Amino acid sequence: MAILVAFLLGIGNFAWHRAVIESGHAMVAEMPPAHLRIMRMGTLAFEFTLLCAALFMAFAGAAYWVGLYAAYSLINGSAAWLIVTRRV
């Protein structure tokens, strides 16, 4: 069950990441294309690393790591919502 939860949270994190990149927010739109490409790849690699770590720890039986990943996802989703809705 913990593996499924971590996987679904990972899907959410990648979706929020894409929504922020494609939002047209000034923070993203004003970046030079080369910097945006580097930032996109770096943040995707970071998201993937966190997801792999959460899945590995859930598989190893340390389900509390999924709780930490859920807290990270809540913060990540909240920040994405603030950016996409232009509240920041």
SEGUDO-181788 format. One record per residue (C-alpha): x, y, z. Coordinates in steps of 0.001 Angstrom, whole numbers, plus 500000, padded with zeros to 6 digits. Each point is the difference from the previous one (the first is absolute). Layout:
XYZ ...
END
This chain:
500000500000500000 502827502403500849 501595499401496597 496740500870498238 499611503185502056 503578501066499256 499494499300496294 496783502052499861 501667502866501870 502816499850497473 497534500326497133 498557503053501737 503417501555500492 500906499588496341 496619501429498946 500452503037502266 503492500477498613 498694500037496450 497148502350500911 502443502524501466 502338499818497003 497124500479497549 498152502622502078 501598502996498328 500726501501503420 502444502904499867 502482498033502098 500199497404497225 499261502117496918 502838502458500651 502667497307500221 502332499652497027 499194496817498042 503346498390500839 499502500587503733 496423498729499811 501174496793498310 502669499425502672 497560500814502808 497358497679498566 502425497068499718 501484500623503437 496648500190501761 498686496942498153 503102498071501067 499449501156503591 496321498933499916 500962496623498541 502673499463502659 497555500785502800 497383497687498500 502497497153499640 501151500486503596 496416499976501293 499154496884497977 503158498227501146 499359500818503650 496356498895499713 501164496736498432 502527499567502820 497217500331502576 500718503516501247 496547501390499252 500603503158502042 502112501229497062 496833500012497934 498531502307502624 502950502331499568 499563499808496231 496302500800500460 500936503089502044 502431501061497261 497261499422497411 497563502141501983 502488502864500095 500872499492496328 496344499920498959 499198503084502051 502871501937498442 498942498876496517 496421501092500682 501212503423501168 502128500429496876 497444498723497478 497170502121501455 502332503028500074 499659500568503720 503763500417500250 
END
